[in-house]
Amino acid sequence: MKIVMPGGTGQVGTVLNRELTAAGHDVVVLSRRPRRESEVHWDGETLGPWAEVIDGSDIVINLAGRSVNCRYTAANLQAMMDSRVNSARVVGEAIAAAAQPPRVWLQMSTATVYAHRFDAPNDEATGVLGGTEPGVPDYWAYSVEIAQAWEREQERADTPHTRKVALRSAMVMSPDRGGVFDVLLRLARLGLGGPVAGGAQYVSWIHDRDFVRAVEFLIDRGDLAGPVNLAAPGPAPHRTFMRTLRAAWGMPVGLPATKWMAELGAFALRSDTELLLKSRRVIPGRLLEAGFTFDHAQWPEAAQDLVGRVRDGRAARAVRSEPSAPH
Ligand SMILES: NC(=O)c1ccc[n+]([C@@H]2O[C@H](COP(=O)([O-])OP(=O)(O)OC[C@H]3O[C@@H](n4cnc5c(N)ncnc54)[C@H](OP(=O)(O)O)[C@@H]3O)[C@@H](O)[C@H]2O)c1
C-alpha cells in the first residue's frame, strides 16, 4: 500500500514508518523540513503540490502537531491548537480534492480528551469527556478543547469515499531515544522514578508494537469509523506503573516527589505537570469489541519487553563502538 504520513518525522511516525516499511508498504512522510528522499515538503496549513502525494494513495495517517512536551504558555497552547486543527483541515481538503482519494484516513487524536478520573475507566461508549472536572487547574480544559477541535476538523471534512478514524491514543511506549518511555526509564534509573503527588493518578499506555498492530487492524476493518481508543487494557496508577518499571530495570529505589517538586522538575525540563498529574484511565472498548487482541496487555510484561529492547540496543551500540583488534 502507499501510505502518506503527515507529521511522520516524530516519535510515533518513526515507530510506524519503521514497521510499515518493513512490512513492504511504500511510506511517504510530509514534513516542514524534509531531509530524506521519502519526505515531501508541506507547511501543515495550506494546500500545495504536496497534495498530489495524497491523490492515488491508499491510506493517510496524520500525526502532525506541535509537541505537547513544553511549557503550557498561552503562545504554546495556541500553537498546539493551530498546528493540529490546521493540519487536519488541510489534509481533509487534499483528500476532498483528490481524483483517487485514499480509502482510509487515520487522524491522530489523544486519550487526553477524556476526563481526569480515578473511579472508572473511560471507553468510547461510556467514557466522560474532560473539561469540567472540579479541582484541577483551569488550563487542563484547554487540552481537551484542542483534542475536540482536532477531531471536529476531521469529522467535518467532506470526504465521502474515505473512511475516517480518530486515534485516541495513550502514550506510545517504544525503546527509541527521546520518546516518553526513554524519559520515564531515565528517571527510574536515576532513582527518581517514585510516585508523584501520591501516585494515585492512572497512566494509560500502549506498547509500540501493539500500536502498530492496532493501526493495521483499523486499516483492514472497513466497519470501524469515528473515535477509537488506542490504549492497553491495563492502565495502572502512576505509583504502581513506576514501581513496575523500576523492577523491570532492577532499580530498588524511587524517590517520591510532591506536587511542587514535580512543578519544579517540569519547569527545569521545559515541560508541564499535566502530563504527569492528569489521571488518564482509558481502556480500548471498541478495539476489544471488534476482536483485537493485545500482545502486551499488562504493564509488567510490556515493561520487561521494552527494557530488554533498550538493553539489546545499548549492547549493540557498545559492540559497534568497540575499537577493532589490531591485525
Ligand atoms: N507520543 C505519544 O505517545 C502520543 C500519544 C497520543 C497522542 N499523540 C499525538 O500524536 C501526534 C504525533 O506524536 P509524536 O510523539 O510523534 O509527536 P512529535 O514527535 O512531536 O512529532 C509530531 C510531528 O509534527 C510535526 N509538527 C510539529 N509542529 C508542527 C506544526 N506547527 N505544523 C505542522 N506540523 C508540525 C513535526 O514534523 P516536521 O517538523 O517534520 O514538520 C513533528 O515531527 C502528536 O500530535 C501527539 O500529540 C502522541
The ligand as an SDF file (V2000), in Angstrom:
LIG
                    3D

 48 52  0  0  0  0  0  0  0  0999 V2000
    3.7940   10.1850   21.5030 N   0  0  0  0  0  0  0  0  0  0  0  0
    2.6880    9.7480   22.0810 C   0  0  0  0  0  0  0  0  0  0  0  0
    2.7610    8.8570   22.9310 O   0  0  0  0  0  0  0  0  0  0  0  0
    1.3310   10.3130   21.7030 C   0  0  0  0  0  0  0  0  0  0  0  0
    0.1880    9.8500   22.3480 C   0  0  0  0  0  0  0  0  0  0  0  0
   -1.0550   10.3720   21.9920 C   0  0  0  0  0  0  0  0  0  0  0  0
   -1.1410   11.3360   21.0110 C   0  0  0  0  0  0  0  0  0  0  0  0
    0.0000   11.7700   20.3960 N   0  0  0  0  0  0  0  0  0  0  0  0
   -0.1260   12.7680   19.3250 C   0  0  0  0  0  0  0  0  0  0  0  0
    0.2930   12.1440   18.1320 O   0  0  0  0  0  0  0  0  0  0  0  0
    0.9870   13.0590   17.3020 C   0  0  0  0  0  0  0  0  0  0  0  0
    2.3610   12.5140   16.9950 C   0  0  0  0  0  0  0  0  0  0  0  0
    3.0460   12.2890   18.2160 O   0  0  0  0  0  0  0  0  0  0  0  0
    4.6340   12.3160   18.2960 P   0  0  0  0  0  0  0  0  0  0  0  0
    5.0010   11.9240   19.6710 O   0  0  0  0  0  0  0  0  0  0  0  0
    5.1810   11.5730   17.1430 O   0  0  0  0  0  0  0  0  0  0  0  0
    4.8980   13.8740   18.1470 O   0  0  0  0  0  0  0  0  0  0  0  0
    6.2360   14.5970   17.7130 P   0  0  0  0  0  0  0  0  0  0  0  0
    7.4020   13.7040   17.9510 O   0  0  0  0  0  0  0  0  0  0  0  0
    6.2260   15.9390   18.3460 O   0  0  0  0  0  0  0  0  0  0  0  0
    6.0440   14.7360   16.1170 O   0  0  0  0  0  0  0  0  0  0  0  0
    4.9980   15.4450   15.5370 C   0  0  0  0  0  0  0  0  0  0  0  0
    5.4260   15.9830   14.1960 C   0  0  0  0  0  0  0  0  0  0  0  0
    4.5170   17.0380   13.8430 O   0  0  0  0  0  0  0  0  0  0  0  0
    5.1780   17.9820   13.0590 C   0  0  0  0  0  0  0  0  0  0  0  0
    4.8640   19.3300   13.5360 N   0  0  0  0  0  0  0  0  0  0  0  0
    5.2900   19.9430   14.6470 C   0  0  0  0  0  0  0  0  0  0  0  0
    4.7960   21.1960   14.7090 N   0  0  0  0  0  0  0  0  0  0  0  0
    4.0590   21.3770   13.5980 C   0  0  0  0  0  0  0  0  0  0  0  0
    3.3210   22.4650   13.0620 C   0  0  0  0  0  0  0  0  0  0  0  0
    3.2750   23.6380   13.6980 N   0  0  0  0  0  0  0  0  0  0  0  0
    2.6700   22.2820   11.9020 N   0  0  0  0  0  0  0  0  0  0  0  0
    2.7430   21.1150   11.2210 C   0  0  0  0  0  0  0  0  0  0  0  0
    3.4530   20.0590   11.6690 N   0  0  0  0  0  0  0  0  0  0  0  0
    4.0880   20.1860   12.8400 C   0  0  0  0  0  0  0  0  0  0  0  0
    6.6900   17.7430   13.1590 C   0  0  0  0  0  0  0  0  0  0  0  0
    7.1640   17.3390   11.8860 O   0  0  0  0  0  0  0  0  0  0  0  0
    8.1020   18.2860   10.9490 P   0  0  0  0  0  0  0  0  0  0  0  0
    8.9260   19.1290   11.8590 O   0  0  0  0  0  0  0  0  0  0  0  0
    8.9100   17.2810   10.1770 O   0  0  0  0  0  0  0  0  0  0  0  0
    7.1740   19.0580   10.0920 O   0  0  0  0  0  0  0  0  0  0  0  0
    6.8110   16.6050   14.1770 C   0  0  0  0  0  0  0  0  0  0  0  0
    7.7980   15.6640   13.8310 O   0  0  0  0  0  0  0  0  0  0  0  0
    1.0420   14.3790   18.0640 C   0  0  0  0  0  0  0  0  0  0  0  0
    0.0290   15.2160   17.5910 O   0  0  0  0  0  0  0  0  0  0  0  0
    0.7920   13.9700   19.5110 C   0  0  0  0  0  0  0  0  0  0  0  0
    0.1510   14.9770   20.2490 O   0  0  0  0  0  0  0  0  0  0  0  0
    1.2200   11.2710   20.7220 C   0  0  0  0  0  0  0  0  0  0  0  0
  1  2  1  0
  2  3  2  0
  2  4  1  0
  4  5  1  0
  4 48  2  0
  5  6  2  0
  6  7  1  0
  7  8  2  0
  8  9  1  0
  8 48  1  0
  9 10  1  0
  9 46  1  0
 10 11  1  0
 11 12  1  0
 11 44  1  0
 12 13  1  0
 13 14  1  0
 14 15  2  0
 14 16  1  0
 14 17  1  0
 17 18  1  0
 18 19  2  0
 18 20  1  0
 18 21  1  0
 21 22  1  0
 22 23  1  0
 23 24  1  0
 23 42  1  0
 24 25  1  0
 25 26  1  0
 25 36  1  0
 26 27  1  0
 26 35  1  0
 27 28  2  0
 28 29  1  0
 29 30  1  0
 29 35  2  0
 30 31  1  0
 30 32  2  0
 32 33  1  0
 33 34  2  0
 34 35  1  0
 36 37  1  0
 36 42  1  0
 37 38  1  0
 38 39  2  0
 38 40  1  0
 38 41  1  0
 42 43  1  0
 44 45  1  0
 44 46  1  0
 46 47  1  0
M  CHG  2   8   1  16  -1
M  END
$$$$
